[in-house]
Amino acid sequence: MKNVHEELSRLAQLGIVFFEEDGQRKRPVVWFDEFVINLPFDPEAGDTATAPP
């Protein structure tokens, strides 16, 4: 639960996720059906990353 809360908080800071009050709870809401992220990768420039298992 802690990890989910932290990630949703980060997305809210970026304006990707919003929270609606639902009684004493906050419900995460998004206003789109799809979200695509494009990250450039240039192996010759030394761009490397380790993918999680």
mmJSON file of the N, C-alpha and C atoms, coordinates in Angstrom:
{"data_MODEL":{"atom_site":{
"group_PDB":["ATOM","ATOM","ATOM","ATOM","ATOM","ATOM","ATOM","ATOM","ATOM","ATOM","ATOM","ATOM","ATOM","ATOM","ATOM","ATOM","ATOM","ATOM","ATOM","ATOM","ATOM","ATOM","ATOM","ATOM","ATOM","ATOM","ATOM","ATOM","ATOM","ATOM","ATOM","ATOM","ATOM","ATOM","ATOM","ATOM","ATOM","ATOM","ATOM","ATOM","ATOM","ATOM","ATOM","ATOM","ATOM","ATOM","ATOM","ATOM","ATOM","ATOM","ATOM","ATOM","ATOM","ATOM","ATOM","ATOM","ATOM","ATOM","ATOM","ATOM","ATOM","ATOM","ATOM","ATOM","ATOM","ATOM","ATOM","ATOM","ATOM","ATOM","ATOM","ATOM","ATOM","ATOM","ATOM","ATOM","ATOM","ATOM","ATOM","ATOM","ATOM","ATOM","ATOM","ATOM","ATOM","ATOM","ATOM","ATOM","ATOM","ATOM","ATOM","ATOM","ATOM","ATOM","ATOM","ATOM","ATOM","ATOM","ATOM","ATOM","ATOM","ATOM","ATOM","ATOM","ATOM","ATOM","ATOM","ATOM","ATOM","ATOM","ATOM","ATOM","ATOM","ATOM","ATOM","ATOM","ATOM","ATOM","ATOM","ATOM","ATOM","ATOM","ATOM","ATOM","ATOM","ATOM","ATOM","ATOM","ATOM","ATOM","ATOM","ATOM","ATOM","ATOM","ATOM","ATOM","ATOM","ATOM","ATOM","ATOM","ATOM","ATOM","ATOM","ATOM","ATOM","ATOM","ATOM","ATOM","ATOM","ATOM","ATOM","ATOM","ATOM","ATOM","ATOM","ATOM","ATOM","ATOM","ATOM"],
"id":[1,2,3,4,5,6,7,8,9,10,11,12,13,14,15,16,17,18,19,20,21,22,23,24,25,26,27,28,29,30,31,32,33,34,35,36,37,38,39,40,41,42,43,44,45,46,47,48,49,50,51,52,53,54,55,56,57,58,59,60,61,62,63,64,65,66,67,68,69,70,71,72,73,74,75,76,77,78,79,80,81,82,83,84,85,86,87,88,89,90,91,92,93,94,95,96,97,98,99,100,101,102,103,104,105,106,107,108,109,110,111,112,113,114,115,116,117,118,119,120,121,122,123,124,125,126,127,128,129,130,131,132,133,134,135,136,137,138,139,140,141,142,143,144,145,146,147,148,149,150,151,152,153,154,155,156,157,158,159],
"type_symbol":["N","C","C","N","C","C","N","C","C","N","C","C","N","C","C","N","C","C","N","C","C","N","C","C","N","C","C","N","C","C","N","C","C","N","C","C","N","C","C","N","C","C","N","C","C","N","C","C","N","C","C","N","C","C","N","C","C","N","C","C","N","C","C","N","C","C","N","C","C","N","C","C","N","C","C","N","C","C","N","C","C","N","C","C","N","C","C","N","C","C","N","C","C","N","C","C","N","C","C","N","C","C","N","C","C","N","C","C","N","C","C","N","C","C","N","C","C","N","C","C","N","C","C","N","C","C","N","C","C","N","C","C","N","C","C","N","C","C","N","C","C","N","C","C","N","C","C","N","C","C","N","C","C","N","C","C","N","C","C"],
"label_atom_id":["N","CA","C","N","CA","C","N","CA","C","N","CA","C","N","CA","C","N","CA","C","N","CA","C","N","CA","C","N","CA","C","N","CA","C","N","CA","C","N","CA","C","N","CA","C","N","CA","C","N","CA","C","N","CA","C","N","CA","C","N","CA","C","N","CA","C","N","CA","C","N","CA","C","N","CA","C","N","CA","C","N","CA","C","N","CA","C","N","CA","C","N","CA","C","N","CA","C","N","CA","C","N","CA","C","N","CA","C","N","CA","C","N","CA","C","N","CA","C","N","CA","C","N","CA","C","N","CA","C","N","CA","C","N","CA","C","N","CA","C","N","CA","C","N","CA","C","N","CA","C","N","CA","C","N","CA","C","N","CA","C","N","CA","C","N","CA","C","N","CA","C","N","CA","C","N","CA","C","N","CA","C","N","CA","C"],
"label_alt_id":[null,null,null,null,null,null,null,null,null,null,null,null,null,null,null,null,null,null,null,null,null,null,null,null,null,null,null,null,null,null,null,null,null,null,null,null,null,null,null,null,null,null,null,null,null,null,null,null,null,null,null,null,null,null,null,null,null,null,null,null,null,null,null,null,null,null,null,null,null,null,null,null,null,null,null,null,null,null,null,null,null,null,null,null,null,null,null,null,null,null,null,null,null,null,null,null,null,null,null,null,null,null,null,null,null,null,null,null,null,null,null,null,null,null,null,null,null,null,null,null,null,null,null,null,null,null,null,null,null,null,null,null,null,null,null,null,null,null,null,null,null,null,null,null,null,null,null,null,null,null,null,null,null,null,null,null,null,null,null],
"label_comp_id":["MET","MET","MET","LYS","LYS","LYS","ASN","ASN","ASN","VAL","VAL","VAL","HIS","HIS","HIS","GLU","GLU","GLU","GLU","GLU","GLU","LEU","LEU","LEU","SER","SER","SER","ARG","ARG","ARG","LEU","LEU","LEU","ALA","ALA","ALA","GLN","GLN","GLN","LEU","LEU","LEU","GLY","GLY","GLY","ILE","ILE","ILE","VAL","VAL","VAL","PHE","PHE","PHE","PHE","PHE","PHE","GLU","GLU","GLU","GLU","GLU","GLU","ASP","ASP","ASP","GLY","GLY","GLY","GLN","GLN","GLN","ARG","ARG","ARG","LYS","LYS","LYS","ARG","ARG","ARG","PRO","PRO","PRO","VAL","VAL","VAL","VAL","VAL","VAL","TRP","TRP","TRP","PHE","PHE","PHE","ASP","ASP","ASP","GLU","GLU","GLU","PHE","PHE","PHE","VAL","VAL","VAL","ILE","ILE","ILE","ASN","ASN","ASN","LEU","LEU","LEU","PRO","PRO","PRO","PHE","PHE","PHE","ASP","ASP","ASP","PRO","PRO","PRO","GLU","GLU","GLU","ALA","ALA","ALA","GLY","GLY","GLY","ASP","ASP","ASP","THR","THR","THR","ALA","ALA","ALA","THR","THR","THR","ALA","ALA","ALA","PRO","PRO","PRO","PRO","PRO","PRO"],
"label_asym_id":["A","A","A","A","A","A","A","A","A","A","A","A","A","A","A","A","A","A","A","A","A","A","A","A","A","A","A","A","A","A","A","A","A","A","A","A","A","A","A","A","A","A","A","A","A","A","A","A","A","A","A","A","A","A","A","A","A","A","A","A","A","A","A","A","A","A","A","A","A","A","A","A","A","A","A","A","A","A","A","A","A","A","A","A","A","A","A","A","A","A","A","A","A","A","A","A","A","A","A","A","A","A","A","A","A","A","A","A","A","A","A","A","A","A","A","A","A","A","A","A","A","A","A","A","A","A","A","A","A","A","A","A","A","A","A","A","A","A","A","A","A","A","A","A","A","A","A","A","A","A","A","A","A","A","A","A","A","A","A"],
"label_entity_id":["1","1","1","1","1","1","1","1","1","1","1","1","1","1","1","1","1","1","1","1","1","1","1","1","1","1","1","1","1","1","1","1","1","1","1","1","1","1","1","1","1","1","1","1","1","1","1","1","1","1","1","1","1","1","1","1","1","1","1","1","1","1","1","1","1","1","1","1","1","1","1","1","1","1","1","1","1","1","1","1","1","1","1","1","1","1","1","1","1","1","1","1","1","1","1","1","1","1","1","1","1","1","1","1","1","1","1","1","1","1","1","1","1","1","1","1","1","1","1","1","1","1","1","1","1","1","1","1","1","1","1","1","1","1","1","1","1","1","1","1","1","1","1","1","1","1","1","1","1","1","1","1","1","1","1","1","1","1","1"],
"label_seq_id":[1,1,1,2,2,2,3,3,3,4,4,4,5,5,5,6,6,6,7,7,7,8,8,8,9,9,9,10,10,10,11,11,11,12,12,12,13,13,13,14,14,14,15,15,15,16,16,16,17,17,17,18,18,18,19,19,19,20,20,20,21,21,21,22,22,22,23,23,23,24,24,24,25,25,25,26,26,26,27,27,27,28,28,28,29,29,29,30,30,30,31,31,31,32,32,32,33,33,33,34,34,34,35,35,35,36,36,36,37,37,37,38,38,38,39,39,39,40,40,40,41,41,41,42,42,42,43,43,43,44,44,44,45,45,45,46,46,46,47,47,47,48,48,48,49,49,49,50,50,50,51,51,51,52,52,52,53,53,53],
"pdbx_PDB_ins_code":[null,null,null,null,null,null,null,null,null,null,null,null,null,null,null,null,null,null,null,null,null,null,null,null,null,null,null,null,null,null,null,null,null,null,null,null,null,null,null,null,null,null,null,null,null,null,null,null,null,null,null,null,null,null,null,null,null,null,null,null,null,null,null,null,null,null,null,null,null,null,null,null,null,null,null,null,null,null,null,null,null,null,null,null,null,null,null,null,null,null,null,null,null,null,null,null,null,null,null,null,null,null,null,null,null,null,null,null,null,null,null,null,null,null,null,null,null,null,null,null,null,null,null,null,null,null,null,null,null,null,null,null,null,null,null,null,null,null,null,null,null,null,null,null,null,null,null,null,null,null,null,null,null,null,null,null,null,null,null],
"Cartn_x":[0.823,0.0,0.865,1.965,2.806,3.366,3.842,4.41,3.364,2.163,1.08,0.785,0.711,0.452,1.55,2.81,3.93,3.889,3.619,3.58,2.402,1.24,0.091,0.354,1.033,1.381,2.314,3.29,4.196,3.44,2.539,1.745,0.84,0.333,-0.499,0.332,1.572,2.448,2.712,2.738,2.966,1.685,0.547,-0.723,-1.305,-0.837,-1.326,-2.523,-2.502,-3.582,-4.143,-5.447,-6.116,-6.867,-7.116,-7.853,-9.203,-10.246,-11.591,-11.915,-12.504,-12.927,-14.136,-14.097,-15.201,-15.429,-16.16,-16.308,-14.982,-14.439,-13.145,-12.004,-12.333,-11.329,-11.044,-9.873,-9.522,-9.406,-10.084,-10.088,-9.282,-8.265,-7.484,-8.311,-8.175,-8.939,-8.013,-8.179,-7.468,-8.506,-8.136,-9.078,-8.779,-8.123,-7.782,-7.849,-7.916,-8.009,-6.653,-5.692,-4.389,-3.312,-2.158,-1.038,0.206,0.854,2.029,3.245,4.331,5.589,6.638,7.291,8.381,9.683,10.623,11.923,12.99,13.791,14.847,15.936,16.519,17.591,18.675,19.88,21.01,22.164,22.333,23.39,24.796,24.989,26.301,26.638,25.636,25.853,26.024,25.978,26.144,24.86,23.712,22.413,22.114,22.144,21.817,20.936,20.158,19.309,19.077,18.857,18.551,17.057,16.45,15.013,14.745,13.682,13.335,12.86,13.045,12.618,11.123],
"Cartn_y":[-1.198,0.0,1.259,1.231,2.414,2.786,1.783,2.031,2.605,2.082,2.584,4.036,4.349,5.722,6.666,6.235,7.074,7.328,6.283,6.436,7.309,7.127,7.97,9.423,9.639,11.009,11.658,10.891,11.423,11.769,10.886,11.152,12.37,12.562,13.729,15.01,14.967,16.138,16.531,15.54,15.794,16.192,16.129,16.492,15.397,14.162,13.033,12.387,12.338,11.753,12.838,12.827,13.753,12.937,13.515,12.82,13.483,12.663,13.14,12.672,13.562,13.206,12.282,11.19,10.23,9.911,10.79,10.657,10.996,10.046,10.262,9.728,9.201,8.631,9.559,9.378,10.066,8.999,9.231,8.264,8.826,8.063,8.558,8.538,9.591,9.728,10.228,9.706,10.212,10.636,11.561,12.108,11.649,10.506,9.997,8.48,7.873,6.421,5.764,6.536,5.974,7.017,6.539,7.424,6.779,7.464,6.915,7.757,7.084,7.76,7.288,8.223,7.906,8.366,7.436,7.759,7.467,8.457,8.214,7.318,6.494,5.609,5.611,5.98,6.028,5.25,3.966,3.146,3.716,4.44,5.007,6.159,6.782,7.887,7.36,6.048,5.465,5.431,5.629,5.546,4.092,3.755,2.383,2.438,1.414,1.284,-0.191,-0.528,-1.904,-2.028,-2.954,-3.176,-4.041,-3.722,-4.567,-5.933,-6.961,-8.316,-8.426],
"Cartn_z":[0.0,0.0,0.0,0.747,0.842,-0.526,-1.281,-2.594,-3.55,-3.51,-4.368,-4.038,-2.753,-2.319,-2.805,-2.676,-3.106,-4.611,-5.385,-6.846,-7.284,-6.667,-7.001,-6.617,-5.516,-5.103,-6.116,-6.622,-7.649,-8.925,-9.337,-10.54,-10.343,-9.142,-8.854,-8.925,-8.458,-8.532,-9.984,-10.874,-12.296,-13.034,-12.338,-12.96,-13.821,-13.634,-14.425,-13.748,-12.431,-11.634,-10.732,-10.557,-9.648,-8.61,-7.464,-6.413,-6.191,-6.114,-5.778,-4.37,-3.609,-2.253,-2.349,-1.587,-1.539,-0.067,0.619,2.068,2.721,3.494,4.127,3.266,2.098,1.205,0.038,-0.55,-1.79,-2.868,-3.996,-5.084,-6.244,-6.746,-7.881,-9.163,-9.961,-11.199,-12.296,-13.494,-14.665,-15.69,-16.571,-17.542,-18.968,-19.108,-20.429,-20.405,-21.588,-21.699,-21.925,-22.435,-22.763,-22.501,-22.043,-21.754,-22.352,-23.277,-23.962,-23.619,-23.256,-22.942,-23.942,-24.604,-25.516,-24.883,-24.74,-24.179,-25.228,-25.587,-26.557,-25.958,-26.787,-26.35,-27.409,-27.01,-27.931,-27.314,-27.701,-27.094,-27.344,-28.425,-28.702,-27.762,-27.184,-26.243,-24.817,-24.653,-23.311,-22.527,-23.189,-22.507,-22.183,-20.922,-20.517,-19.284,-19.135,-17.949,-17.702,-16.461,-16.105,-15.917,-16.635,-16.523,-15.3,-14.566,-13.419,-13.9,-13.1,-13.513,-13.635],
"occupancy":[1.0,1.0,1.0,1.0,1.0,1.0,1.0,1.0,1.0,1.0,1.0,1.0,1.0,1.0,1.0,1.0,1.0,1.0,1.0,1.0,1.0,1.0,1.0,1.0,1.0,1.0,1.0,1.0,1.0,1.0,1.0,1.0,1.0,1.0,1.0,1.0,1.0,1.0,1.0,1.0,1.0,1.0,1.0,1.0,1.0,1.0,1.0,1.0,1.0,1.0,1.0,1.0,1.0,1.0,1.0,1.0,1.0,1.0,1.0,1.0,1.0,1.0,1.0,1.0,1.0,1.0,1.0,1.0,1.0,1.0,1.0,1.0,1.0,1.0,1.0,1.0,1.0,1.0,1.0,1.0,1.0,1.0,1.0,1.0,1.0,1.0,1.0,1.0,1.0,1.0,1.0,1.0,1.0,1.0,1.0,1.0,1.0,1.0,1.0,1.0,1.0,1.0,1.0,1.0,1.0,1.0,1.0,1.0,1.0,1.0,1.0,1.0,1.0,1.0,1.0,1.0,1.0,1.0,1.0,1.0,1.0,1.0,1.0,1.0,1.0,1.0,1.0,1.0,1.0,1.0,1.0,1.0,1.0,1.0,1.0,1.0,1.0,1.0,1.0,1.0,1.0,1.0,1.0,1.0,1.0,1.0,1.0,1.0,1.0,1.0,1.0,1.0,1.0,1.0,1.0,1.0,1.0,1.0,1.0],
"B_iso_or_equiv":[0.0,0.0,0.0,0.0,0.0,0.0,0.0,0.0,0.0,0.0,0.0,0.0,0.0,0.0,0.0,0.0,0.0,0.0,0.0,0.0,0.0,0.0,0.0,0.0,0.0,0.0,0.0,0.0,0.0,0.0,0.0,0.0,0.0,0.0,0.0,0.0,0.0,0.0,0.0,0.0,0.0,0.0,0.0,0.0,0.0,0.0,0.0,0.0,0.0,0.0,0.0,0.0,0.0,0.0,0.0,0.0,0.0,0.0,0.0,0.0,0.0,0.0,0.0,0.0,0.0,0.0,0.0,0.0,0.0,0.0,0.0,0.0,0.0,0.0,0.0,0.0,0.0,0.0,0.0,0.0,0.0,0.0,0.0,0.0,0.0,0.0,0.0,0.0,0.0,0.0,0.0,0.0,0.0,0.0,0.0,0.0,0.0,0.0,0.0,0.0,0.0,0.0,0.0,0.0,0.0,0.0,0.0,0.0,0.0,0.0,0.0,0.0,0.0,0.0,0.0,0.0,0.0,0.0,0.0,0.0,0.0,0.0,0.0,0.0,0.0,0.0,0.0,0.0,0.0,0.0,0.0,0.0,0.0,0.0,0.0,0.0,0.0,0.0,0.0,0.0,0.0,0.0,0.0,0.0,0.0,0.0,0.0,0.0,0.0,0.0,0.0,0.0,0.0,0.0,0.0,0.0,0.0,0.0,0.0],
"pdbx_formal_charge":[null,null,null,null,null,null,null,null,null,null,null,null,null,null,null,null,null,null,null,null,null,null,null,null,null,null,null,null,null,null,null,null,null,null,null,null,null,null,null,null,null,null,null,null,null,null,null,null,null,null,null,null,null,null,null,null,null,null,null,null,null,null,null,null,null,null,null,null,null,null,null,null,null,null,null,null,null,null,null,null,null,null,null,null,null,null,null,null,null,null,null,null,null,null,null,null,null,null,null,null,null,null,null,null,null,null,null,null,null,null,null,null,null,null,null,null,null,null,null,null,null,null,null,null,null,null,null,null,null,null,null,null,null,null,null,null,null,null,null,null,null,null,null,null,null,null,null,null,null,null,null,null,null,null,null,null,null,null,null],
"auth_seq_id":[1,1,1,2,2,2,3,3,3,4,4,4,5,5,5,6,6,6,7,7,7,8,8,8,9,9,9,10,10,10,11,11,11,12,12,12,13,13,13,14,14,14,15,15,15,16,16,16,17,17,17,18,18,18,19,19,19,20,20,20,21,21,21,22,22,22,23,23,23,24,24,24,25,25,25,26,26,26,27,27,27,28,28,28,29,29,29,30,30,30,31,31,31,32,32,32,33,33,33,34,34,34,35,35,35,36,36,36,37,37,37,38,38,38,39,39,39,40,40,40,41,41,41,42,42,42,43,43,43,44,44,44,45,45,45,46,46,46,47,47,47,48,48,48,49,49,49,50,50,50,51,51,51,52,52,52,53,53,53],
"auth_comp_id":["MET","MET","MET","LYS","LYS","LYS","ASN","ASN","ASN","VAL","VAL","VAL","HIS","HIS","HIS","GLU","GLU","GLU","GLU","GLU","GLU","LEU","LEU","LEU","SER","SER","SER","ARG","ARG","ARG","LEU","LEU","LEU","ALA","ALA","ALA","GLN","GLN","GLN","LEU","LEU","LEU","GLY","GLY","GLY","ILE","ILE","ILE","VAL","VAL","VAL","PHE","PHE","PHE","PHE","PHE","PHE","GLU","GLU","GLU","GLU","GLU","GLU","ASP","ASP","ASP","GLY","GLY","GLY","GLN","GLN","GLN","ARG","ARG","ARG","LYS","LYS","LYS","ARG","ARG","ARG","PRO","PRO","PRO","VAL","VAL","VAL","VAL","VAL","VAL","TRP","TRP","TRP","PHE","PHE","PHE","ASP","ASP","ASP","GLU","GLU","GLU","PHE","PHE","PHE","VAL","VAL","VAL","ILE","ILE","ILE","ASN","ASN","ASN","LEU","LEU","LEU","PRO","PRO","PRO","PHE","PHE","PHE","ASP","ASP","ASP","PRO","PRO","PRO","GLU","GLU","GLU","ALA","ALA","ALA","GLY","GLY","GLY","ASP","ASP","ASP","THR","THR","THR","ALA","ALA","ALA","THR","THR","THR","ALA","ALA","ALA","PRO","PRO","PRO","PRO","PRO","PRO"],
"auth_asym_id":["A","A","A","A","A","A","A","A","A","A","A","A","A","A","A","A","A","A","A","A","A","A","A","A","A","A","A","A","A","A","A","A","A","A","A","A","A","A","A","A","A","A","A","A","A","A","A","A","A","A","A","A","A","A","A","A","A","A","A","A","A","A","A","A","A","A","A","A","A","A","A","A","A","A","A","A","A","A","A","A","A","A","A","A","A","A","A","A","A","A","A","A","A","A","A","A","A","A","A","A","A","A","A","A","A","A","A","A","A","A","A","A","A","A","A","A","A","A","A","A","A","A","A","A","A","A","A","A","A","A","A","A","A","A","A","A","A","A","A","A","A","A","A","A","A","A","A","A","A","A","A","A","A","A","A","A","A","A","A"],
"auth_atom_id":["N","CA","C","N","CA","C","N","CA","C","N","CA","C","N","CA","C","N","CA","C","N","CA","C","N","CA","C","N","CA","C","N","CA","C","N","CA","C","N","CA","C","N","CA","C","N","CA","C","N","CA","C","N","CA","C","N","CA","C","N","CA","C","N","CA","C","N","CA","C","N","CA","C","N","CA","C","N","CA","C","N","CA","C","N","CA","C","N","CA","C","N","CA","C","N","CA","C","N","CA","C","N","CA","C","N","CA","C","N","CA","C","N","CA","C","N","CA","C","N","CA","C","N","CA","C","N","CA","C","N","CA","C","N","CA","C","N","CA","C","N","CA","C","N","CA","C","N","CA","C","N","CA","C","N","CA","C","N","CA","C","N","CA","C","N","CA","C","N","CA","C","N","CA","C","N","CA","C","N","CA","C","N","CA","C"],
"pdbx_PDB_model_num":[1,1,1,1,1,1,1,1,1,1,1,1,1,1,1,1,1,1,1,1,1,1,1,1,1,1,1,1,1,1,1,1,1,1,1,1,1,1,1,1,1,1,1,1,1,1,1,1,1,1,1,1,1,1,1,1,1,1,1,1,1,1,1,1,1,1,1,1,1,1,1,1,1,1,1,1,1,1,1,1,1,1,1,1,1,1,1,1,1,1,1,1,1,1,1,1,1,1,1,1,1,1,1,1,1,1,1,1,1,1,1,1,1,1,1,1,1,1,1,1,1,1,1,1,1,1,1,1,1,1,1,1,1,1,1,1,1,1,1,1,1,1,1,1,1,1,1,1,1,1,1,1,1,1,1,1,1,1,1]
}}}
